[in-house]
Amino acid sequence: MYRARRIESSPAWSDPDGVKLYTISAHGAEVDRAAYLPRLARVKASRTVDWPSTPAFAIFHDGASLRYLVLGWWGNGNELFTSVSVETEAGWVEDAARFSFCLWDMDVMWFERNCFVDTLYRTTPDLAAYRARRHPGA
C-alpha cells in the first residue's frame, strides 16, 4: 500500500559536478549518502556527458529490500535521460530489463520536470537557479 516517503535534499549535498542529490527511505531512517557516491561516480564516468554544464539529479533510495540509485539528466533540449542502478548481493547492477525507478522516485522527477521548465526551458536558461531549487519535501 502506498504511503508517502520522506524526501530529503540540501544544496550542500550536490556532487562536485553540480548534480543535485536526493534521498528517499522506505524505512524512515536517514539514508547513508556515502554508500551511493562511488556508484554515482562510476555511472557518470560511463557516460559521455559534460556533467558540470548539464542539469542533473540523483536519487539515493533505500527501498524496502534493495538500494536504488536513480540518475537523471536533461539533454537534447527537453529530454530526461535516466540510469537506474540497484545494489544486489552480487554488487551494483544496471539492468533496465530487471530494474527501474518507482513511484516514489517519480515524485522527485515531477518536481525536477517543473524546475527544469521554470529555470532552463526558457529564453534565458539559468543553471544556477535550477541547481538551487529542491523538492519542497526536502
DSSP file (Angstrom, degrees, kcal/mol; ACC not computed):
  #  RESIDUE AA STRUCTURE BP1 BP2  ACC     N-H-->O    O-->H-N    N-H-->O    O-->H-N    TCO  KAPPA ALPHA  PHI   PSI    X-CA   Y-CA   Z-CA
    1    1 A M              0   0    0      0, 0.0     2,-0.2     0, 0.0     0, 0.0   0.000 360.0 360.0 360.0 140.2    0.0    0.0    0.0
    2    2 A Y        +     0   0    0      0, 0.0     2,-0.3     0, 0.0     0, 0.0  -0.480 360.0 166.8 -72.9 132.2    1.3    3.5   -0.9
    3    3 A R        -     0   0    0     -2,-0.2     0, 0.0     0, 0.0     0, 0.0  -0.986  42.3-103.2-138.2 137.3    2.5    5.7    1.9
    4    4 A A        -     0   0    0     -2,-0.3     2,-0.4     1,-0.1   100,-0.0  -0.282  35.3-146.6 -57.8 142.6    4.4    8.9    1.3
    5    5 A R        -     0   0    0     99,-0.1     2,-0.2    22,-0.0    21,-0.1  -0.875  24.3 -99.6-111.6 147.7    8.1    8.6    2.0
    6    6 A R        -     0   0    0     19,-0.4    19,-0.8    -2,-0.4     2,-0.5  -0.474  34.5-157.0 -67.9 128.7   10.3   11.4    3.4
    7    7 A I  E     -A   24   0A   0    130,-0.3     2,-0.3    -2,-0.2    17,-0.2  -0.929  13.5-174.3-107.4 129.0   12.3   13.1    0.6
    8    8 A E  E     +A   23   0A   0     15,-2.3    15,-2.4    -2,-0.5     2,-0.3  -0.933  13.5 147.2-126.2 150.2   15.5   14.9    1.7
    9    9 A S  E     -A   22   0A   0    129,-1.1    13,-0.1    -2,-0.3   125,-0.1  -0.963  17.5-167.3-164.6 167.9   18.0   17.1    0.0
   10   10 A S    >   -     0   0    0     11,-0.6     3,-2.1    -2,-0.3    11,-0.3  -0.941  34.2-122.6-160.5 142.4   20.2   20.0    0.6
   11   11 A P  G >  S+     0   0    0      0, 0.0     3,-1.2     0, 0.0    -1,-0.1   0.821 114.7  62.6 -56.0 -28.7   22.2   22.4   -1.6
   12   12 A A  G 3  S+     0   0    0      1,-0.2     0, 0.0    -3,-0.1     0, 0.0   0.658  92.2  66.4 -70.3 -15.0   25.3   21.2    0.3
   13   13 A W  G <  S+     0   0    0     -3,-2.1    -1,-0.2     8,-0.1     9,-0.1   0.541  70.4 122.2 -85.0  -6.1   24.7   17.7   -0.9
   14   14 A S    <   -     0   0    0     -3,-1.2     6,-0.2    -4,-0.3    43,-0.0  -0.221  64.6-120.0 -57.0 144.3   25.4   18.5   -4.6
   15   15 A D    >   -     0   0    0      4,-2.0     3,-2.4     1,-0.1    -1,-0.1  -0.265  37.7 -87.6 -78.4 174.7   28.2   16.4   -6.0
   16   16 A P  T 3  S+     0   0    0      0, 0.0    -1,-0.1     0, 0.0    -2,-0.1   0.742 129.3  51.1 -58.4 -23.2   31.4   18.0   -7.4
   17   17 A D  T 3  S-     0   0    0      2,-0.1    37,-0.2    36,-0.0    -3,-0.0   0.406 122.8-101.9 -93.4   2.0   29.8   18.4  -10.8
   18   18 A G    <   +     0   0    0     -3,-2.4     2,-0.3     1,-0.3    38,-0.3   0.548  65.5 156.3  91.3   7.6   26.6   20.1   -9.5
   19   19 A V        -     0   0    0     36,-0.1    -4,-2.0    38,-0.1    -1,-0.3  -0.539  44.4-124.0 -67.7 126.8   24.4   17.0   -9.7
   20   20 A K  E     - b   0  57A   0     36,-2.3    38,-3.1    -2,-0.3     2,-0.4  -0.516  25.0-146.5 -73.0 139.3   21.6   17.6   -7.2
   21   21 A L  E     + b   0  58A   0    -11,-0.3   -11,-0.6    36,-0.2     2,-0.3  -0.908  18.4 178.0-114.8 137.0   21.2   14.8   -4.6
   22   22 A Y  E     -Ab   9  59A   0     36,-2.3    38,-2.8    -2,-0.4     2,-0.4  -0.915  12.2-152.5-127.2 155.1   18.0   13.5   -3.0
   23   23 A T  E     -Ab   8  60A   0    -15,-2.4   -15,-2.3    -2,-0.3     2,-0.3  -0.984  10.1-178.4-128.2 146.5   17.4   10.7   -0.5
   24   24 A I  E     -Ab   7  61A   0     36,-2.1    38,-2.6    -2,-0.4     2,-0.4  -0.994   8.2-163.5-137.9 137.8   14.3    8.5    0.0
   25   25 A S  E     - b   0  62A   0    -19,-0.8   -19,-0.4    -2,-0.3     3,-0.4  -0.985  18.2-160.7-129.0 128.4   13.9    5.8    2.6
   26   26 A A  S    S+     0   0    0     36,-3.1    37,-0.1    -2,-0.4    -1,-0.1   0.747  99.6  44.1 -70.9 -23.6   11.4    3.1    2.8
   27   27 A H  S    S-     0   0    0     35,-0.3    -1,-0.2     2,-0.2     3,-0.1   0.426 109.7-117.2-105.0  -0.3   12.1    2.6    6.5
   28   28 A G  S    S+     0   0    0     -3,-0.4     2,-0.1     1,-0.3    -2,-0.1   0.376  72.4 128.1  82.3  -6.0   12.2    6.3    7.5
   29   29 A A  S    S-     0   0    0      1,-0.1    -1,-0.3    33,-0.1    -2,-0.2  -0.429  72.2 -88.1 -79.9 157.9   15.8    6.1    8.6
   30   30 A E        -     0   0    0     -2,-0.1     2,-0.4    -3,-0.1    -1,-0.1  -0.423  45.6-120.9 -63.7 139.0   18.4    8.6    7.4
   31   31 A V        -     0   0    0     -2,-0.1     2,-1.3    29,-0.1     3,-0.1  -0.690  14.6-127.8 -86.9 133.0   20.0    7.4    4.1
   32   32 A D    >   -     0   0    0     -2,-0.4     3,-1.3     1,-0.2     4,-0.4  -0.675  24.8-173.1 -79.9  95.3   23.8    6.9    4.1
   33   33 A R  G >> S+     0   0    0     -2,-1.3     3,-1.8     1,-0.3     4,-1.3   0.838  78.1  67.0 -60.6 -34.3   24.7    9.0    1.1
   34   34 A A  G 34 S+     0   0    0      1,-0.3    -1,-0.3     2,-0.2    -2,-0.1   0.792  91.5  62.9 -59.3 -28.1   28.3    7.8    1.3
   35   35 A A  G <4 S+     0   0    0     -3,-1.3    -1,-0.3     1,-0.2     4,-0.2   0.724 109.8  39.7 -68.7 -20.5   27.2    4.3    0.3
   36   36 A Y  T <> S+     0   0    0     -3,-1.8     4,-2.5    -4,-0.4     3,-0.3   0.691  93.5  82.2-100.1 -24.1   25.9    5.6   -3.0
   37   37 A L  H  X S+     0   0    0     -4,-1.3     4,-2.3     1,-0.2     5,-0.2   0.855  89.3  51.1 -60.4 -41.6   28.6    8.1   -4.0
   38   38 A P  H  > S+     0   0    0      0, 0.0     4,-2.0     0, 0.0    -1,-0.2   0.915 112.8  47.4 -61.8 -39.2   31.1    5.6   -5.5
   39   39 A R  H  > S+     0   0    0     -3,-0.3     4,-2.7    -4,-0.2     5,-0.2   0.918 110.0  52.8 -66.9 -41.7   28.4    4.1   -7.7
   40   40 A L  H  X S+     0   0    0     -4,-2.5     4,-2.5     1,-0.2     5,-0.2   0.924 108.7  50.4 -58.0 -44.2   27.2    7.6   -8.8
   41   41 A A  H  X S+     0   0    0     -4,-2.3     4,-2.2     1,-0.2    -1,-0.2   0.902 111.4  48.4 -60.9 -41.6   30.8    8.4   -9.8
   42   42 A R  H  X S+     0   0    0     -4,-2.0     4,-1.3     2,-0.2    -2,-0.2   0.914 111.5  48.9 -66.1 -42.9   31.1    5.2  -11.8
   43   43 A V  H  < S+     0   0    0     -4,-2.7     3,-0.4     1,-0.2     4,-0.3   0.934 113.1  47.5 -63.6 -44.9   27.7    5.7  -13.6
   44   44 A K  H >< S+     0   0    0     -4,-2.5     3,-1.5     1,-0.2     5,-0.4   0.909 109.6  53.2 -62.1 -41.5   28.7    9.3  -14.5
   45   45 A A  H 3< S+     0   0    0     -4,-2.2    -1,-0.2     1,-0.3    -2,-0.2   0.756 101.9  60.5 -65.9 -23.5   32.1    8.2  -15.8
   46   46 A S  T 3< S+     0   0    0     -4,-1.3     2,-0.3    -3,-0.4    -1,-0.3   0.524  97.9  72.3 -82.0  -4.6   30.4    5.6  -18.1
   47   47 A R  S <  S-     0   0    0     -3,-1.5     2,-1.3    -4,-0.3     0, 0.0  -0.832  79.7-131.4-111.1 148.4   28.5    8.4  -19.9
   48   48 A T        +     0   0    0     -2,-0.3     2,-0.4     2,-0.1    -3,-0.1  -0.575  62.3 133.0 -94.1  70.4   29.9   10.9  -22.4
   49   49 A V        -     0   0    0     -2,-1.3     2,-1.7    -5,-0.4    -2,-0.1  -0.962  63.3-129.6-122.5 136.6   28.1   13.8  -20.6
   50   50 A D    >   -     0   0    0     -2,-0.4     3,-1.5     1,-0.2     4,-0.4  -0.640  33.1-174.9 -82.0  82.8   29.6   17.2  -19.7
   51   51 A W  G >  S+     0   0    0     -2,-1.7     3,-1.4     1,-0.3    -1,-0.2   0.827  71.8  60.4 -56.9 -40.8   28.4   16.9  -16.1
   52   52 A P  G 3  S+     0   0    0      0, 0.0    -1,-0.3     0, 0.0    -2,-0.1   0.788 115.9  34.7 -61.3 -23.8   29.5   20.4  -14.9
   53   53 A S  G <  S+     0   0    0     -3,-1.5    -2,-0.2     2,-0.1    -3,-0.1   0.292 102.5  91.7-110.4  10.3   27.3   22.0  -17.6
   54   54 A T  S <  S-     0   0    0     -3,-1.4     2,-0.3    -4,-0.4    21,-0.1  -0.904  75.8-126.1-109.5 127.1   24.4   19.5  -17.5
   55   55 A P        +     0   0    0      0, 0.0    19,-2.4     0, 0.0     2,-0.3  -0.561  50.4 152.2 -68.2 127.7   21.3   19.8  -15.3
   56   56 A A  E     - C   0  73A   0     -2,-0.3   -36,-2.3   -38,-0.3     2,-0.3  -0.985  29.0-165.5-155.8 159.9   21.1   16.6  -13.4
   57   57 A F  E     -bC  20  72A   0     15,-2.7    15,-3.1    -2,-0.3     2,-0.4  -0.983   7.4-153.2-146.9 155.3   19.9   15.0  -10.2
   58   58 A A  E     -bC  21  71A   0    -38,-3.1   -36,-2.3    -2,-0.3     2,-0.5  -0.987   5.5-152.0-131.5 143.6   20.4   11.7   -8.4
   59   59 A I  E     -bC  22  70A   0     11,-2.9    11,-2.3    -2,-0.4     2,-0.8  -0.971   1.3-160.1-116.3 122.5   18.1    9.8   -6.0
   60   60 A F  E     -bC  23  69A   0    -38,-2.8   -36,-2.1    -2,-0.5     2,-0.7  -0.895  21.6-174.1 -99.9 105.2   19.6    7.6   -3.4
   61   61 A H  E     -bC  24  68A   0      7,-3.2     7,-2.9    -2,-0.8     2,-1.3  -0.885  23.1-159.0-115.4 108.4   16.7    5.4   -2.5
   62   62 A D  E     -bC  25  67A   0    -38,-2.6   -36,-3.1    -2,-0.7   -35,-0.3  -0.729  30.7-164.5 -79.3  98.0   16.8    2.9    0.4
   63   63 A G        -     0   0    0      3,-2.2   -36,-0.1    -2,-1.3   -37,-0.1  -0.054  36.2 -87.2 -77.7-176.9   14.0    0.7   -0.8
   64   64 A A  S    S-     0   0    0      1,-0.2     3,-0.1   -38,-0.1    -1,-0.1   0.835 120.9  -0.9 -61.9 -33.4   12.1   -1.9    1.1
   65   65 A S  S    S+     0   0    0      1,-0.3     2,-0.3     0, 0.0    -1,-0.2   0.547 130.6  34.1-133.2 -15.7   14.7   -4.6    0.2
   66   66 A L  S    S-     0   0    0     -5,-0.0    -3,-2.2    22,-0.0     2,-0.4  -0.932  73.4-110.7-139.8 161.3   17.3   -3.1   -2.0
   67   67 A R  E     -CD  62  87A   0     20,-0.7    20,-2.3    -2,-0.3     2,-0.4  -0.810  32.1-163.4 -92.8 135.6   19.2    0.2   -2.6
   68   68 A Y  E     -CD  61  86A   0     -7,-2.9    -7,-3.2    -2,-0.4     2,-0.5  -0.968   9.7-164.7-120.6 134.0   18.4    2.1   -5.8
   69   69 A L  E     -CD  60  85A   0     16,-3.0    16,-2.7    -2,-0.4     2,-0.6  -0.971   9.8-171.7-116.5 115.2   20.4    4.9   -7.4
   70   70 A V  E     -CD  59  84A   0    -11,-2.3   -11,-2.9    -2,-0.5     2,-0.5  -0.934   0.8-170.4-108.6 122.5   18.5    6.8  -10.0
   71   71 A L  E     -CD  58  83A   0     12,-2.8    12,-2.1    -2,-0.6     2,-0.4  -0.962   5.8-177.2-112.8 126.0   20.4    9.3  -12.0
   72   72 A G  E     +CD  57  82A   0    -15,-3.1   -15,-2.7    -2,-0.5     2,-0.3  -0.974   3.6 174.5-123.5 137.6   18.5   11.7  -14.3
   73   73 A W  E     -CD  56  81A   0      8,-2.3     8,-3.3    -2,-0.4     2,-0.4  -0.997  26.4-124.4-144.0 148.5   20.0   14.3  -16.6
   74   74 A W  E     + D   0  80A   0    -19,-2.4     2,-0.3    -2,-0.3     6,-0.2  -0.731  40.6 147.5 -95.1 136.1   18.5   16.7  -19.2
   75   75 A G  E  >  + D   0  79A   0      4,-2.4     4,-2.7    -2,-0.4     3,-0.5  -0.936  44.8  45.0-154.5 174.8   19.7   16.7  -22.8
   76   76 A N  T  4 S-     0   0    0     -2,-0.3     2,-1.3     1,-0.3    -1,-0.1   0.818 121.5 -68.7  52.9  34.1   18.5   17.2  -26.4
   77   77 A G  T  4 S+     0   0    0      1,-0.2    -1,-0.3     2,-0.1    -3,-0.0  -0.265 126.1   9.3  88.1 -51.4   16.7   20.4  -25.3
   78   78 A N  T  4 S+     0   0    0     -2,-1.3     2,-0.4    -3,-0.5    -2,-0.2   0.140  92.8 116.2-153.7  27.8   13.9   18.8  -23.3
   79   79 A E  E  <  -D   75   0A   0     -4,-2.7    -4,-2.4     2,-0.0     2,-0.7  -0.860  50.5-143.3-107.7 138.7   14.6   15.1  -22.8
   80   80 A L  E     -D   74   0A   0     -2,-0.4     2,-0.3    -6,-0.2    -6,-0.2  -0.886  16.2-163.4 -99.4 115.7   15.2   13.4  -19.4
   81   81 A F  E     -D   73   0A   0     -8,-3.3    -8,-2.3    -2,-0.7     2,-0.3  -0.751  11.3-165.0 -94.2 145.8   17.7   10.6  -19.6
   82   82 A T  E     -D   72   0A   0     -2,-0.3     2,-0.4   -10,-0.2   -10,-0.2  -0.962  19.3-170.3-136.1 151.5   17.8    8.1  -16.7
   83   83 A S  E     -D   71   0A   0    -12,-2.1   -12,-2.8    -2,-0.3     2,-0.5  -0.995  10.6-163.6-134.4 132.8   20.0    5.4  -15.3
   84   84 A V  E     -D   70   0A   0     -2,-0.4    11,-0.4   -14,-0.2     2,-0.4  -0.977   7.1-176.9-122.0 121.9   18.9    3.1  -12.6
   85   85 A S  E     -D   69   0A   0    -16,-2.7   -16,-3.0    -2,-0.5     2,-0.4  -0.912   6.2-162.7-114.1 144.5   21.4    1.0  -10.6
   86   86 A V  E     -DE  68  93A   0      7,-2.8     7,-2.3    -2,-0.4     2,-0.9  -0.990  17.9-132.7-129.2 134.9   20.4   -1.5   -7.9
   87   87 A E  E     +DE  67  92A   0    -20,-2.3   -20,-0.7    -2,-0.4     5,-0.3  -0.778  36.2 172.9 -89.4 109.2   22.7   -2.9   -5.2
   88   88 A T  E >   - E   0  91A   0      3,-2.5     3,-1.6    -2,-0.9   -22,-0.0  -0.420  52.7 -88.8-102.1-179.8   22.2   -6.6   -5.2
   89   89 A E  T 3  S+     0   0    0      1,-0.3     3,-0.1    -2,-0.1    -2,-0.0   0.798 131.0  52.4 -60.1 -27.6   24.0   -9.3   -3.3
   90   90 A A  T 3  S-     0   0    0      1,-0.4    -1,-0.3     3,-0.0     2,-0.2   0.456 123.9 -98.4 -87.1  -1.8   26.4   -9.5   -6.2
   91   91 A G  E <   -E   88   0A   0     -3,-1.6    -3,-2.5     2,-0.0    -1,-0.4  -0.668  67.7 -18.7 113.9-172.8   27.0   -5.7   -6.2
   92   92 A W  E     -E   87   0A   0     -5,-0.3     2,-0.3    -2,-0.2    -5,-0.2  -0.491  63.1-179.2 -72.2 135.3   25.7   -2.8   -8.1
   93   93 A V  E     -E   86   0A   0     -7,-2.3    -7,-2.8    -2,-0.2     2,-0.5  -0.974  23.5-155.3-133.6 150.4   23.9   -3.6  -11.4
   94   94 A E        +     0   0    0     -2,-0.3     2,-0.4    -9,-0.2    -9,-0.2  -0.945  32.3 151.8-123.0 106.3   22.3   -1.6  -14.1
   95   95 A D    >>  -     0   0    0     -2,-0.5     4,-2.9   -11,-0.4     3,-2.0  -0.841  27.3-169.2-143.0  97.0   19.8   -3.7  -15.9
   96   96 A A  T 34 S+     0   0    0     -2,-0.4    -1,-0.1     1,-0.3   -11,-0.0   0.685  88.8  62.3 -64.3 -17.9   16.8   -2.0  -17.5
   97   97 A A  T 34 S+     0   0    0      1,-0.1    -1,-0.3     3,-0.0     3,-0.1   0.683 118.9  25.3 -78.5 -17.1   15.1   -5.4  -18.1
   98   98 A R  T <4 S+     0   0    0     -3,-2.0     2,-0.3     1,-0.2    -2,-0.2   0.704 123.2  35.9-114.4 -31.7   15.0   -6.0  -14.3
   99   99 A F     <  +     0   0    0     -4,-2.9     2,-0.3   -15,-0.1    -1,-0.2  -0.948  52.6 155.4-135.0 147.5   15.0   -2.7  -12.5
  100  100 A S        -     0   0    0     -2,-0.3     2,-0.1    -3,-0.1    -3,-0.0  -0.890  48.9 -73.0-149.7-179.9   13.6    0.8  -13.0
  101  101 A F        -     0   0    0     -2,-0.3     2,-0.2     1,-0.1   -17,-0.1  -0.390  51.0-138.0 -74.4 163.0   12.7    3.8  -10.9
  102  102 A C     >  -     0   0    0     -2,-0.1     4,-1.6     1,-0.0     3,-0.3  -0.579  29.0 -86.8-119.7-178.6    9.5    3.5   -8.8
  103  103 A L  H  > S+     0   0    0      1,-0.2     4,-0.7     2,-0.2    -2,-0.0   0.796 124.4  54.9 -63.7 -29.0    6.5    5.7   -8.0
  104  104 A W  H >> S+     0   0    0      1,-0.2     4,-0.8     2,-0.2     3,-0.8   0.895 107.1  51.1 -70.0 -37.2    8.3    7.4   -5.0
  105  105 A D  H 3> S+     0   0    0     -3,-0.3     4,-2.2     1,-0.2     3,-0.4   0.841 100.7  64.1 -63.7 -32.5   11.2    8.4   -7.4
  106  106 A M  H 3X S+     0   0    0     -4,-1.6     4,-2.6     1,-0.2    -1,-0.2   0.762  91.2  64.3 -66.4 -24.0    8.6    9.9   -9.7
  107  107 A D  H <X S+     0   0    0     -3,-0.8     4,-1.7    -4,-0.7    -1,-0.2   0.936 107.6  41.6 -61.7 -45.8    7.7   12.4   -7.1
  108  108 A V  H  X S+     0   0    0     -4,-0.8     4,-2.8    -3,-0.4    -2,-0.2   0.911 113.2  54.4 -65.4 -42.6   11.2   13.9   -7.3
  109  109 A M  H  X S+     0   0    0     -4,-2.2     4,-2.4     1,-0.2    -2,-0.2   0.881 106.1  51.6 -61.1 -39.2   11.1   13.5  -11.1
  110  110 A W  H  X S+     0   0    0     -4,-2.6     4,-2.1     2,-0.2    -1,-0.2   0.927 111.5  47.0 -63.9 -44.2    7.9   15.5  -11.3
  111  111 A F  H  X S+     0   0    0     -4,-1.7     4,-2.6     1,-0.2    -2,-0.2   0.939 112.5  50.1 -60.2 -45.9    9.4   18.3   -9.2
  112  112 A E  H  X S+     0   0    0     -4,-2.8     4,-2.5     1,-0.2    -2,-0.2   0.852 107.4  54.5 -64.0 -35.1   12.6   18.2  -11.4
  113  113 A R  H  X S+     0   0    0     -4,-2.4     4,-2.2     2,-0.2    -1,-0.2   0.944 111.8  43.5 -60.9 -48.2   10.5   18.4  -14.6
  114  114 A N  H  X S+     0   0    0     -4,-2.1     4,-2.5     2,-0.2    -2,-0.2   0.875 113.0  51.8 -67.7 -37.2    8.8   21.6  -13.3
  115  115 A C  H  X S+     0   0    0     -4,-2.6     4,-2.2     2,-0.2     5,-0.4   0.906 109.1  51.2 -63.6 -42.1   12.1   23.0  -12.1
  116  116 A F  H  X>S+     0   0    0     -4,-2.5     4,-2.7     2,-0.2     5,-2.1   0.932 111.5  46.9 -60.3 -46.8   13.6   22.4  -15.5
  117  117 A V  H  <5S+     0   0    0     -4,-2.2    -2,-0.2     3,-0.2    -1,-0.2   0.923 115.4  46.0 -61.1 -45.3   10.7   24.2  -17.2
  118  118 A D  H  <5S+     0   0    0     -4,-2.5    -1,-0.2     1,-0.2    -2,-0.2   0.818 127.6  23.3 -69.5 -31.9   10.9   27.1  -14.8
  119  119 A T  H  <5S+     0   0    0     -4,-2.2     7,-2.8    -5,-0.2    -2,-0.2   0.719 134.7  18.1-110.9 -25.1   14.6   27.7  -14.9
  120  120 A L  T  <5S+     0   0    0     -4,-2.7     2,-2.1    -5,-0.4    -3,-0.2   0.725 102.3  73.4-122.0 -32.8   16.1   26.2  -18.1
  121  121 A Y  S   <S+     0   0    0     -5,-2.1     2,-0.3     3,-0.1    -1,-0.1  -0.423  88.7  84.7 -88.0  65.1   13.4   25.7  -20.7
  122  122 A R  S    S-     0   0    0     -2,-2.1    -4,-0.0    -3,-0.1    -3,-0.0  -0.883  97.4 -84.5-153.8 175.3   13.2   29.4  -21.4
  123  123 A T  S    S+     0   0    0      1,-0.3    -1,-0.1    -2,-0.3    -3,-0.0   0.894 123.2  32.8 -59.9 -42.3   14.7   32.2  -23.4
  124  124 A T  S    S-     0   0    0      2,-0.0    -1,-0.3    -3,-0.0    -3,-0.1  -0.828  86.0-153.0-118.5  91.2   17.4   32.8  -20.8
  125  125 A P        -     0   0    0      0, 0.0     2,-0.4     0, 0.0    -5,-0.3  -0.314   4.1-159.9 -64.1 145.6   18.3   29.4  -19.1
  126  126 A D     >  +     0   0    0     -7,-2.8     4,-2.1     1,-0.1     5,-0.1  -0.810  14.2 177.2-131.9  91.2   19.7   29.7  -15.5
  127  127 A L  H  > S+     0   0    0     -2,-0.4     4,-2.6     1,-0.2     5,-0.2   0.861  83.6  56.0 -63.1 -36.8   21.6   26.6  -14.5
  128  128 A A  H  > S+     0   0    0      1,-0.2     4,-1.5     2,-0.2    -1,-0.2   0.906 107.6  48.6 -63.2 -40.6   22.4   28.1  -11.1
  129  129 A A  H  > S+     0   0    0      2,-0.2     4,-1.2     1,-0.2    -2,-0.2   0.906 110.7  51.6 -65.3 -40.7   18.7   28.6  -10.4
  130  130 A Y  H >< S+     0   0    0     -4,-2.1     3,-0.6     1,-0.2    -2,-0.2   0.944 111.3  46.8 -58.5 -48.3   18.0   25.1  -11.4
  131  131 A R  H 3< S+     0   0    0     -4,-2.6    -1,-0.2     1,-0.2    -2,-0.2   0.759 108.0  57.1 -68.4 -24.7   20.7   23.7   -9.1
  132  132 A A  H 3< S+     0   0    0     -4,-1.5     2,-0.2    -5,-0.2    -1,-0.2   0.760  90.9  86.0 -78.0 -25.1   19.5   25.9   -6.2
  133  133 A R    <<  -     0   0    0     -4,-1.2     2,-0.3    -3,-0.6   -18,-0.0  -0.563  56.1-177.0 -84.0 141.0   15.9   24.5   -6.2
  134  134 A R        -     0   0    0     -2,-0.2  -125,-0.1  -125,-0.1  -112,-0.0  -0.934  40.0 -80.2-131.9 155.9   15.0   21.4   -4.3
  135  135 A H    >   -     0   0    0     -2,-0.3     3,-2.1     1,-0.1  -126,-0.1  -0.259  43.6-123.4 -49.9 136.0   11.8   19.4   -3.9
  136  136 A P  T 3  S+     0   0    0      0, 0.0    -1,-0.1     0, 0.0    -2,-0.0   0.735 110.6  59.0 -63.6 -21.1    9.6   21.1   -1.2
  137  137 A G  T 3         0   0    0      1,-0.2  -130,-0.3  -129,-0.1    -2,-0.1   0.590 360.0 360.0 -79.4  -9.1    9.5   17.9    0.9
  138  138 A A    <         0   0    0     -3,-2.1  -129,-1.1  -130,-0.2    -1,-0.2   0.463 360.0 360.0 -85.1 360.0   13.3   18.0    1.1
